[in-house]
């Protein structure tokens, strides 16, 4: 019930409402720009939150993440270029609808479905997160390390096309996180005699380099392609009636639950949720052969699942300090910057802040829903008028300013540039930048709990076997890895056997 006074408090604060409104607009526009990911935009805007109060800072980035997930559908429908990875499923039916002159109708379906899915995920988060935190309070260092272990395995093996490259990306993130001083003995590790490295690699410049510069370099390499607006709207064919949307409701309800469940599992993310929901919707559809040719249900299902991930993905972050997505990894930086300790004790020390953040999320959903329903087509047309030769240089220069202002250190700019080339190389070689960054964020907590568990134990590593909960989590991680490896082998064999 804490959410109701939190909602009243947010609605009574015009400054906070202004930040939520700005975030809804920024997220929608960023998500709709082909090639510019929401994670990149949030990483670039992170230094701005240094000068804000904790709640507006968190709400601003949190709502951008929500709105950006929805904004990706605009690019997918209008340009046949998904603004986010999850919008690739929306593209399958959204773009054929645009080719038929029904772009506005497709975007209205995407908006309504996104709002329903996002509300569903947020309500489930509000209802269940305190219960999860109460359980997390009972976990000791061995159990917490086992949870971290599961997160590393799931993130490394599930994100991306290759299990080997995914695990390598996660391992590289852990290795980079170890640069600096040992947390217990304070001895230098991997500093190579450099004083600048004794404090470790900064999270902000690393994320800006990996997500923003890496994406800019990739777009510069692919600068020959320019999206063209393919929709020729016919106003008479773009009115969405209740009779047209009603068949979408069962798909939206089912996909919202699919997205919420997948969102609670660290590392899976909205792209997997969208494609799972699309596949399940097509399997249950009355007319499955119409999917892929311009079915409204084919737009509704992935959009509901895509946005339903947003709220539940915060559950492992707030209760265990484990980000369920790259956006969650960036939000950890905001919590740390403002001195807020994340984890199960957060619901004892910062309960009002948590529920106020949830309230901002609910209001943000309503705002981007209204703006999207009436203005998504305008946003799409506006984006086509911004040439990439202007957009990407502005992003490039803003990244340098953001990296420098995070700590006022020129060394962070060098880290950002190096991370930018590393992010570009990862994309070229099919390594996963998201797995790298999430593992970088998790490594500190994982090492701390591992060392604490060993200090508690007389039998060394046996403490993870003798504690039943820790053992169960370790076995879950190994099982997830084996299932993923078997799945990849079956896909490989099927590809070889296909003529």
Buried (B, 14 or more C-beta within 10 A) or exposed (E): EBBEEBBEBBEEBEEBBEBBBBBBBBBBBBBBBBBBBBBBBBBBBBBEBBEBEBBBBBBBBBBBBBBBBBBBBBBBBBBBBBBBBBBBBBBBBBBBBBBBBBBBBBBBBBBBBBBBBBBBBBBBBBEBBBEBBEEBEEBBBBBBBBBBBBBBBBBBBBBBEBBBBBBBBBBBBBBBBBBBBEEEEEEBBEBEEEEBBBBBBBBBBBBBBBBBBBBBBBBEEEEEEEBEBBBEBEEEEBEBEEEEBEBBBBBBBBBBBBBBBBBBBBBBBBBBBBBBBBBBBBEEBEEBEBBEEBBBBBBBBBBBBBBBBBBBBBBBBBBBBBBBBBBBBBBBBBBEBBEBEBBBEBBEEBBEBBBBBBBBBBBBBBBBBEBBBEBBBEBBEEBEEEEBEEBBEEBBEBBBEBBBBBBEBEBBBBBBBBBBEBBBEBBEEEBBBBBBBBBBBBBBBBBBBBBBBBEEBEEEEEBBEEBEBBBEBBEBBEEBBEEBEEEBEEEEEEEEEEE
